[in-house]
């Protein structure tokens, strides 16, 4: 926070010079050279928002500064570039990511159009697609980019690059630092007293949340046990081979592990390992079933979003919650058919103070429960715009319930580090989503792909 404040003060001194330089660049015959992609990348390594001089009428300097301050304060690797509509677009995202060399989420406003790409380490493709779709109708550039950044900061993993705050402390006086330190000491003493006073209450709240969550987890474990009973598989039955026996043994081990982990759980975040074990066991059962029936082995997919008890998903389907943007969610065969027929899916509901509600509209304790089922970066994209998704993105949630959904959350990623061109280029290449997370403009591309 101190570095950010100092940087804001420095910008107040630099702004007049920058304005003059920008004016000269616009007026100069070779002004377009200032928008060379390497220079855009250089600017983004120093600040999260870059506005091309030729696109200064799209987003004002003050609005760009406010947007950059918001991203810096959140300490997230979110990059925004505002470029003119005639900017060269061949491999734009991929080349910008390579030039910048920083893991993160990149949003580009190109004239009147907007799109984004991200390293899969900080945000999944589905999450990027859902996020871009949700801001397409936001209005002018200021509203759209603010909506994009707000959504990104709630869901993206990783940390901001250190270059955003380096070299900003030379102009701070010793007196100011001493005063600032004294304030911190005084405030710290008061905060410590407050923490001691509230610690017992916090622990009680955590225990209450765990007990509420225990009901749902026990239902899941019981349902999994019933699946094992219905399986009617005997390791010595005719046709059984070593692979089948291994699948069955793995499922039994997962069931026992889930029960043991739940019995030992002390806080809501401990539940993530429980549901992760249940999910792993259910997949083993689906593999075993395929072997017994002579079918191709299923690919490893997350469970059905609407109710993980439905088992592994078979496809991704388009779904729009009652209040929120359309997104792609993994679904079981039964819910896929229901959605195709225009019917409502079979949703997992849990008890809340407002009655029975879908789990994504319940309390924060359900974050670790869902995270065990939907790990590996998929959950933030599924929960964009829901109450649980918003809760899970807050620092308070991370402190109380852990990361909840695996690699995302406090300390879960090492994103934001400079990594040169060592990244998954597929994350930044076109052809995987169309308008809103895919190519610019209604499913087309920039004229050659990017």
C-alpha positions as CSV (number, residue, x, y, z in Angstrom):
1,X,0.0,0.0,0.0
2,X,2.9,2.4,0.8
3,X,4.5,1.8,-2.6
4,X,1.1,2.5,-4.3
5,X,0.6,5.8,-2.4
6,X,4.1,6.9,-3.3
7,X,3.6,6.0,-6.9
8,X,0.4,8.0,-7.1
9,X,2.3,11.1,-5.7
10,X,5.0,10.6,-8.3
11,X,2.4,10.4,-11.1
12,X,1.1,13.8,-10.1
13,X,4.6,15.2,-10.8
14,X,5.0,13.2,-14.0
15,X,1.6,13.8,-15.6
16,X,2.3,17.3,-17.0
17,X,5.5,16.0,-18.7
18,X,3.7,12.9,-20.0
19,X,0.9,15.0,-21.4
20,X,3.3,17.1,-23.3
21,X,5.1,14.0,-24.7
22,X,1.8,12.4,-25.7
23,X,0.9,15.6,-27.6
24,X,4.2,15.6,-29.4
25,X,3.8,12.0,-30.3
26,X,0.4,12.5,-31.8
27,X,1.5,15.5,-33.7
28,X,4.8,14.0,-35.0
29,X,4.9,12.4,-38.5
30,X,6.3,9.1,-37.0
31,X,3.8,9.0,-34.0
32,X,2.6,5.6,-34.8
33,X,6.0,4.1,-34.0
34,X,5.2,4.8,-30.3
35,X,2.6,2.1,-30.5
36,X,5.0,-0.6,-31.4
37,X,4.0,-3.8,-29.5
38,X,7.3,-3.9,-27.6
39,X,6.7,-0.4,-26.3
40,X,3.1,-1.4,-25.3
41,X,4.6,-4.4,-23.4
42,X,7.3,-2.2,-21.8
43,X,4.6,0.2,-20.6
44,X,2.5,-2.7,-19.2
45,X,5.5,-4.0,-17.2
46,X,5.5,-0.6,-15.5
47,X,1.8,-0.1,-15.1
48,X,-1.3,-2.4,-15.5
49,X,-3.1,0.0,-17.9
50,X,-1.8,1.3,-21.2
51,X,-3.7,3.7,-23.4
52,X,-2.3,4.3,-26.9
53,X,-1.9,8.0,-27.8
54,X,-4.0,7.3,-30.9
55,X,-6.8,5.9,-28.7
56,X,-6.7,8.7,-26.0
57,X,-10.3,9.6,-26.9
58,X,-11.5,6.1,-25.9
59,X,-10.3,6.2,-22.3
60,X,-9.2,9.4,-20.5
61,X,-5.9,9.7,-18.6
62,X,-7.7,10.1,-15.3
63,X,-9.9,7.1,-15.9
64,X,-6.9,5.0,-16.9
65,X,-5.1,6.1,-13.7
66,X,-8.1,5.1,-11.6
67,X,-8.3,1.7,-13.3
68,X,-4.5,1.2,-12.8
69,X,-4.8,2.1,-9.1
70,X,-7.6,-0.4,-8.6
71,X,-5.5,-3.2,-10.1
72,X,-2.4,-2.2,-8.1
73,X,-4.3,-2.1,-4.9
74,X,-5.6,-5.6,-5.5
75,X,-2.1,-6.9,-6.3
76,X,-3.4,-9.0,-9.2
77,X,-1.7,-9.7,-12.6
78,X,-4.4,-8.0,-14.7
79,X,-3.3,-6.0,-17.8
80,X,-5.4,-3.7,-19.9
81,X,-4.4,-2.2,-23.2
82,X,-6.5,0.4,-25.1
83,X,-5.5,0.4,-28.8
84,X,-6.8,2.1,-31.9
85,X,-9.1,0.2,-34.2
86,X,-6.6,0.0,-37.0
87,X,-3.9,-1.5,-34.8
88,X,-2.1,-4.6,-36.4
89,X,-3.9,-7.6,-35.0
90,X,-2.0,-10.6,-36.3
91,X,-1.2,-12.8,-33.3
92,X,-1.8,-9.8,-31.1
93,X,-2.5,-11.5,-27.7
94,X,0.2,-14.1,-28.1
95,X,2.8,-11.6,-29.2
96,X,1.9,-9.1,-26.5
97,X,2.2,-11.9,-23.8
98,X,5.6,-12.9,-25.2
99,X,6.9,-9.3,-25.3
100,X,5.6,-8.6,-21.8
101,X,6.9,-11.8,-20.3
102,X,4.6,-11.8,-17.3
103,X,2.0,-14.4,-16.4
104,X,-1.5,-12.9,-16.1
105,X,-4.8,-11.9,-17.6
106,X,-4.7,-9.6,-20.6
107,X,-7.7,-7.5,-21.8
108,X,-7.5,-5.4,-25.0
109,X,-10.0,-2.8,-26.1
110,X,-9.5,-2.4,-29.8
111,X,-11.5,0.5,-31.1
112,X,-15.1,-0.4,-30.1
113,X,-14.4,-4.1,-29.5
114,X,-13.0,-5.9,-26.5
115,X,-11.5,-9.4,-25.8
116,X,-9.2,-11.1,-23.3
117,X,-6.8,-14.0,-22.9
118,X,-5.0,-15.4,-19.9
119,X,-2.4,-17.9,-18.8
120,X,-4.2,-21.0,-17.6
121,X,-2.1,-20.7,-14.4
122,X,-4.2,-17.7,-13.3
123,X,-7.6,-18.1,-15.0
124,X,-9.1,-21.0,-17.1
125,X,-10.3,-20.5,-20.7
126,X,-13.9,-21.0,-19.6
127,X,-13.5,-18.4,-16.9
128,X,-12.0,-15.9,-19.4
129,X,-14.8,-16.6,-21.9
130,X,-17.5,-16.1,-19.3
131,X,-15.9,-12.9,-18.0
132,X,-15.6,-11.4,-21.5
133,X,-19.2,-12.3,-22.3
134,X,-20.4,-10.6,-19.1
135,X,-18.9,-7.2,-20.1
136,X,-19.7,-7.1,-23.8
137,X,-22.8,-5.0,-23.3
138,X,-21.4,-2.8,-20.5
139,X,-21.5,0.4,-22.6
140,X,-18.6,2.8,-23.1
141,X,-15.0,1.9,-22.7
142,X,-14.8,3.2,-19.1
143,X,-17.8,1.1,-17.9
144,X,-16.7,-2.0,-19.8
145,X,-13.1,-1.9,-18.6
146,X,-14.1,-1.3,-15.0
147,X,-16.6,-4.2,-15.2
148,X,-13.9,-6.4,-16.7
149,X,-11.3,-5.4,-14.0
150,X,-13.9,-5.9,-11.2
151,X,-14.8,-9.3,-12.4
152,X,-11.1,-10.2,-13.0
153,X,-10.0,-9.2,-9.6
154,X,-12.6,-11.4,-8.0
155,X,-11.5,-14.5,-9.9
156,X,-7.9,-14.3,-11.2
157,X,-5.1,-16.0,-9.4
158,X,-1.5,-14.9,-8.9
159,X,0.1,-11.7,-7.8
160,X,1.1,-8.5,-9.6
161,X,4.6,-8.2,-11.0
162,X,7.1,-6.5,-8.7
163,X,8.0,-4.0,-11.4
164,X,4.7,-2.2,-10.8
165,X,6.0,-1.0,-7.4
166,X,9.8,-1.0,-7.9
167,X,11.8,2.3,-7.8
168,X,9.0,4.4,-6.2
169,X,10.5,5.1,-2.7
170,X,13.4,7.5,-3.5
171,X,11.3,10.6,-2.9
172,X,10.0,9.7,0.5
173,X,11.4,11.7,3.4
174,X,12.8,10.1,6.5
175,X,10.4,12.1,8.6
176,X,7.5,10.8,6.6
177,X,8.7,7.2,7.0
178,X,9.1,7.6,10.8
179,X,5.7,9.1,11.1
180,X,4.2,6.3,9.0
181,X,6.0,3.7,11.2
182,X,4.7,5.3,14.4
183,X,1.2,5.2,13.1
184,X,1.6,1.5,12.1
185,X,2.9,0.7,15.6
186,X,0.0,2.4,17.3
187,X,-2.5,0.9,15.0
188,X,-0.9,-2.6,15.3
189,X,-1.2,-2.5,19.1
190,X,-4.9,-1.7,18.8
191,X,-5.4,-4.3,16.1
192,X,-3.7,-7.0,18.2
193,X,-6.0,-6.2,21.2
194,X,-9.0,-6.5,18.9
195,X,-7.8,-9.8,17.4
196,X,-7.4,-11.3,20.9
197,X,-10.9,-10.2,21.8
198,X,-12.5,-11.6,18.7
199,X,-10.4,-14.8,18.3
200,X,-12.7,-16.9,20.5
201,X,-15.8,-15.7,18.6
202,X,-14.1,-16.4,15.3
203,X,-13.3,-20.0,16.3
204,X,-16.9,-20.5,17.4
205,X,-18.2,-19.2,14.0
206,X,-15.8,-21.6,12.3
207,X,-17.0,-24.6,14.3
208,X,-20.7,-23.6,13.5
209,X,-19.9,-23.3,9.8
210,X,-18.2,-26.7,9.8
211,X,-21.2,-28.4,11.5
212,X,-23.6,-26.9,8.9
213,X,-21.3,-28.1,6.2
214,X,-20.9,-31.6,7.8
215,X,-24.5,-32.3,6.9
216,X,-23.9,-31.8,3.2
217,X,-20.6,-33.7,3.2
218,X,-22.1,-36.7,5.0
219,X,-24.8,-36.8,2.4
220,X,-22.2,-37.0,-0.3
221,X,-20.2,-39.7,1.4
222,X,-23.4,-41.7,2.0
223,X,-24.4,-41.4,-1.6
224,X,-21.0,-42.6,-2.7
225,X,-21.2,-45.5,-0.4
226,X,-24.6,-46.4,-1.8
227,X,-23.0,-46.4,-5.3
228,X,-20.4,-48.8,-4.2
229,X,-23.1,-51.1,-2.8
230,X,-25.1,-51.0,-6.0
231,X,-22.1,-51.8,-8.1
232,X,-22.3,-55.5,-7.3
233,X,-18.7,-56.1,-8.4
234,X,-16.7,-59.0,-7.0
235,X,-12.9,-59.0,-7.6
236,X,-13.1,-62.8,-8.3
237,X,-16.0,-62.7,-10.7
238,X,-15.6,-64.1,-14.2
239,X,-14.1,-61.6,-16.6
240,X,-12.6,-59.4,-13.8
241,X,-9.0,-58.5,-14.5
242,X,-6.2,-56.7,-12.6
243,X,-7.2,-53.3,-14.0
244,X,-10.8,-53.7,-12.8
245,X,-9.7,-54.8,-9.4
246,X,-7.4,-51.8,-9.1
247,X,-10.2,-49.4,-10.0
248,X,-12.5,-51.0,-7.4
249,X,-9.8,-51.0,-4.8
250,X,-9.1,-47.3,-5.5
251,X,-12.8,-46.4,-5.1
252,X,-13.0,-48.3,-1.8
253,X,-9.8,-46.5,-0.6
254,X,-11.3,-43.1,-1.6
255,X,-14.5,-43.9,0.3
256,X,-12.6,-44.8,3.5
257,X,-10.3,-41.8,3.1
258,X,-13.2,-39.4,2.7
259,X,-14.8,-40.7,6.0
260,X,-11.5,-40.5,7.8
261,X,-10.8,-37.0,6.6
262,X,-14.3,-35.8,7.5
263,X,-14.0,-37.2,11.0
264,X,-10.7,-35.3,11.5
265,X,-11.9,-32.0,10.0
266,X,-11.4,-29.0,12.3
267,X,-12.5,-26.1,10.1
268,X,-14.4,-25.6,6.9
269,X,-11.3,-25.5,4.6
270,X,-10.5,-29.1,5.7
271,X,-13.6,-30.3,3.7
272,X,-11.9,-29.6,0.4
273,X,-9.8,-32.8,0.8
274,X,-12.9,-34.8,1.6
275,X,-14.9,-33.9,-1.5
276,X,-11.7,-34.2,-3.6
277,X,-11.5,-37.8,-2.4
278,X,-15.1,-38.5,-3.1
279,X,-14.7,-37.1,-6.7
280,X,-11.6,-39.2,-7.2
281,X,-13.5,-42.3,-6.1
282,X,-16.5,-41.7,-8.3
283,X,-14.2,-41.3,-11.3
284,X,-12.7,-44.7,-10.5
285,X,-16.2,-46.2,-10.5
286,X,-16.9,-44.7,-13.9
287,X,-13.7,-46.2,-15.3
288,X,-14.5,-49.6,-13.8
289,X,-18.0,-49.5,-15.4
290,X,-16.5,-48.8,-18.8
291,X,-14.0,-51.7,-18.5
292,X,-16.8,-54.1,-17.5
293,X,-19.0,-53.0,-20.4
294,X,-16.2,-53.0,-22.9
295,X,-16.6,-49.2,-23.6
296,X,-13.8,-46.7,-24.2
297,X,-12.4,-45.4,-20.9
298,X,-13.9,-42.0,-20.0
299,X,-11.7,-38.9,-20.0
300,X,-11.1,-37.2,-16.7
301,X,-13.7,-34.5,-16.3
302,X,-15.1,-32.5,-13.4
303,X,-18.3,-33.7,-11.8
304,X,-21.7,-32.3,-12.8
305,X,-21.8,-28.6,-11.8
306,X,-25.4,-28.7,-10.7
307,X,-24.9,-31.6,-8.3
308,X,-21.6,-33.5,-7.9
309,X,-23.5,-36.5,-6.8
310,X,-24.6,-37.0,-10.4
311,X,-21.1,-38.2,-11.1
312,X,-18.5,-37.1,-13.7
313,X,-19.7,-34.7,-16.4
314,X,-20.0,-35.8,-20.0
315,X,-20.0,-32.4,-21.7
316,X,-20.1,-28.7,-21.2
317,X,-23.4,-27.0,-21.7
318,X,-24.5,-23.3,-21.9
319,X,-26.4,-22.2,-18.8
320,X,-27.6,-18.8,-17.5
321,X,-28.3,-18.4,-13.8
322,X,-31.3,-16.5,-12.6
323,X,-29.1,-13.4,-12.1
324,X,-25.9,-13.5,-14.0
325,X,-24.1,-14.0,-17.3
326,X,-24.3,-17.0,-19.5
327,X,-21.4,-19.5,-19.0
328,X,-20.3,-23.0,-19.9
329,X,-20.7,-25.5,-17.1
330,X,-19.8,-29.3,-17.0
331,X,-23.0,-31.4,-16.9
332,X,-24.0,-35.0,-16.5
333,X,-26.0,-36.7,-19.3
334,X,-29.3,-36.2,-17.5
335,X,-28.9,-32.5,-17.0
336,X,-27.5,-32.1,-20.5
337,X,-30.8,-33.5,-21.8
338,X,-32.9,-31.3,-19.4
339,X,-31.1,-28.2,-20.6
340,X,-31.5,-29.2,-24.2
341,X,-35.3,-29.6,-23.6
342,X,-35.5,-26.2,-22.0
343,X,-36.1,-27.7,-18.6
344,X,-34.4,-26.8,-15.3
345,X,-31.4,-28.9,-14.2
346,X,-31.5,-31.0,-11.0
347,X,-29.7,-28.5,-8.7
348,X,-28.1,-29.4,-5.4
349,X,-29.8,-27.3,-2.7
350,X,-28.6,-26.7,0.8
351,X,-30.1,-25.2,4.0
352,X,-29.6,-21.5,4.5
353,X,-31.1,-18.9,6.8
354,X,-33.4,-18.1,3.8
355,X,-34.5,-21.7,3.2
356,X,-33.3,-24.2,0.7
357,X,-31.1,-22.6,-1.9
358,X,-28.6,-23.7,-4.6
359,X,-25.2,-24.3,-3.1
360,X,-23.7,-21.4,-5.1
361,X,-26.1,-19.0,-3.3
362,X,-25.3,-20.4,0.1
363,X,-22.8,-19.3,2.7
364,X,-19.0,-19.0,2.3
365,X,-18.3,-22.4,4.0
366,X,-19.5,-24.1,0.8
367,X,-16.5,-22.8,-1.1
368,X,-14.1,-25.5,0.1
369,X,-16.8,-28.1,-0.4
370,X,-17.2,-27.0,-4.1
371,X,-13.4,-26.6,-4.4
372,X,-12.7,-30.2,-3.8
373,X,-15.0,-31.2,-6.7
374,X,-13.9,-28.4,-9.1
375,X,-10.2,-27.9,-8.5
376,X,-7.6,-26.9,-11.0
377,X,-8.8,-23.5,-11.9
378,X,-12.3,-24.3,-13.2
379,X,-14.4,-23.1,-10.3
380,X,-13.9,-19.3,-10.6
381,X,-15.2,-19.3,-14.1
382,X,-18.3,-21.3,-13.1
383,X,-19.1,-19.1,-10.2
384,X,-18.6,-15.6,-11.8
385,X,-21.5,-13.4,-10.7
386,X,-22.8,-15.8,-8.0
387,X,-22.8,-15.0,-4.3
388,X,-20.4,-17.8,-3.5
389,X,-18.1,-16.6,-6.3
390,X,-18.0,-13.1,-4.9
391,X,-17.4,-14.3,-1.4
392,X,-14.6,-16.5,-2.4
393,X,-12.7,-13.7,-4.0
394,X,-12.4,-11.6,-0.9
395,X,-9.4,-11.4,1.4
396,X,-11.7,-12.1,4.4
397,X,-12.8,-15.4,2.7
398,X,-9.2,-16.5,2.1
399,X,-8.3,-15.8,5.7
400,X,-11.4,-17.6,7.1
401,X,-11.8,-20.5,4.7
402,X,-8.6,-20.9,2.9
403,X,-8.3,-20.9,-0.9
404,X,-11.3,-23.1,-1.1
405,X,-10.9,-24.0,-4.8
406,X,-7.4,-25.3,-5.1
407,X,-4.8,-23.3,-6.9
408,X,-6.9,-20.1,-6.7
409,X,-7.0,-18.0,-3.5
410,X,-4.5,-16.5,-1.1
411,X,-1.0,-17.7,-1.9
412,X,-2.2,-20.3,-4.3
413,X,-0.4,-19.1,-7.4
414,X,3.0,-17.6,-8.1
415,X,1.5,-15.7,-11.0
416,X,2.9,-12.3,-12.0
417,X,6.5,-13.5,-12.2
418,X,8.4,-12.6,-15.3
419,X,8.6,-15.7,-17.5
420,X,9.6,-14.6,-20.9
421,X,8.0,-16.7,-23.6
422,X,7.8,-19.8,-21.4
423,X,4.1,-20.1,-21.3
424,X,1.3,-22.1,-22.9
425,X,0.7,-20.4,-26.3
426,X,-2.6,-22.2,-26.7
427,X,-4.0,-20.0,-23.9
428,X,-3.5,-17.0,-26.1
429,X,-4.3,-18.4,-29.5
430,X,-7.6,-17.9,-31.2
431,X,-10.2,-20.4,-32.3
432,X,-11.5,-21.5,-28.9
433,X,-14.6,-19.6,-28.1
434,X,-15.8,-17.1,-30.7
435,X,-17.1,-13.8,-29.6
436,X,-16.5,-13.2,-25.8
437,X,-13.4,-15.0,-24.9
438,X,-12.5,-16.1,-28.4
439,X,-11.9,-13.9,-31.4
440,X,-12.9,-10.2,-31.8
441,X,-16.1,-9.5,-33.6
442,X,-18.9,-12.1,-33.7
443,X,-16.7,-15.2,-34.1
444,X,-14.4,-13.8,-36.7
445,X,-10.8,-12.9,-36.1
446,X,-8.4,-10.1,-36.7
447,X,-7.6,-11.2,-40.2
448,X,-5.3,-14.1,-39.8
449,X,-5.8,-15.3,-36.3
450,X,-4.0,-14.4,-33.2
